[in-house]
Amino acid sequence: MLFVHYPKCTTCKKAEKWLKDHELTYKSRNIKEENPTEEELTEWIKRSGLPVKRFFNTSGMLYREMGLKDKLPEMSEAEQIALLATDGMLVKRPLLVTEKDVKVAFKEAEWSSLL
């Protein structure tokens, strides 16, 4: 499993504690230092079954500063993915990437399905 997170994020800290408490093995990746690529995002979005917009950190400062709430509906899926790949702070986190699934944000009930 790949755990993509921002170390200063309280939700990410809770998610990492949950992973450790359940003794799950994972690789940790700081989204600020190593943003997902367009290729990774394309694959993860497909694997998650979620729309691209669910991968945006809509509560983040950068999202608001860029006025993306109004811009995203006019953008193609490929354009949205390319934009996500430009800055990790645009991406909703944490992400938990497994061989079969991708979980976006920490919802304990959803993550429990991995056990």
C-alpha positions in Angstrom: 0.0 0.0 0.0 1.0 3.6 -0.6 0.0 6.2 1.9 0.1 9.7 0.3 -0.2 12.4 2.9 0.8 15.9 4.1 2.6 15.5 7.4 1.1 18.7 8.9 -2.5 17.6 8.2 -4.4 16.4 11.3 -6.6 14.1 9.3 -3.5 12.5 7.7 -2.0 12.0 11.2 -5.2 10.3 12.3 -5.1 8.1 9.2 -1.5 7.1 9.8 -2.2 6.3 13.4 -5.1 4.1 12.2 -2.7 2.3 9.8 -0.2 1.7 12.5 -2.8 0.6 15.1 -4.0 -2.0 12.6 -0.4 -3.1 11.9 -0.7 -2.5 8.1 2.4 -2.3 6.0 2.6 0.7 3.8 5.0 3.0 2.0 4.7 6.7 3.1 4.9 9.6 0.6 4.8 13.3 1.4 2.5 14.9 -1.2 4.1 18.2 -0.8 7.6 16.8 -1.7 6.5 14.3 -4.2 3.2 15.2 -6.0 1.4 12.4 -7.9 2.1 12.5 -11.6 -0.6 12.8 -14.3 -0.1 9.1 -15.0 -0.5 8.1 -11.4 -3.6 10.3 -10.9 -5.2 9.0 -14.1 -4.7 5.4 -12.9 -5.8 6.2 -9.3 -8.9 8.0 -10.4 -9.9 5.1 -12.6 -9.2 2.6 -9.8 -11.1 4.6 -7.3 -14.3 4.7 -9.4 -14.7 8.4 -8.2 -15.0 11.5 -10.4 -11.9 13.7 -10.8 -13.5 16.5 -8.7 -13.3 14.2 -5.6 -9.5 14.3 -5.8 -9.4 18.1 -5.4 -8.7 19.6 -1.9 -11.7 22.0 -2.1 -11.0 23.3 1.4 -7.4 24.2 0.6 -6.1 27.8 0.3 -4.6 27.1 -3.2 -8.0 25.8 -4.5 -9.7 28.9 -3.3 -7.0 31.3 -4.4 -7.2 29.9 -7.9 -11.0 30.1 -8.1 -11.2 26.5 -9.1 -14.8 26.1 -7.9 -15.9 28.2 -11.0 -13.1 27.0 -13.4 -13.3 23.2 -12.9 -16.7 22.7 -14.6 -15.4 24.2 -17.8 -12.3 22.0 -17.8 -11.9 18.6 -19.4 -11.0 15.6 -17.2 -7.5 15.6 -18.7 -7.1 19.3 -17.9 -8.2 18.7 -14.4 -5.8 15.8 -13.9 -3.0 17.9 -15.4 -3.8 20.7 -12.9 -3.8 18.3 -10.0 -0.4 17.1 -11.0 1.1 20.6 -10.7 0.8 20.9 -6.9 0.3 18.4 -4.2 -1.7 21.0 -2.1 -4.5 20.8 -4.7 -4.9 17.1 -4.1 -7.4 15.8 -1.4 -5.5 13.8 1.2 -4.7 11.4 2.6 -4.8 8.9 -0.3 -4.4 5.2 0.3 -3.4 3.3 -2.8 -3.7 -0.4 -3.0 -3.5 -2.9 -5.9 -7.3 -2.9 -6.3 -8.5 0.4 -4.9 -7.8 4.0 -4.0 -9.3 5.6 -0.9 -9.5 9.4 -0.9 -9.7 11.2 2.5 -9.8 9.2 5.7 -13.1 7.6 6.5 -12.5 4.8 9.0 -15.4 2.7 7.8 -14.2 2.7 4.2 -10.6 2.0 5.2 -11.7 -0.9 7.4 -12.8 -2.7 4.2 -9.1 -3.2 3.6 -8.7 -5.4 6.7 
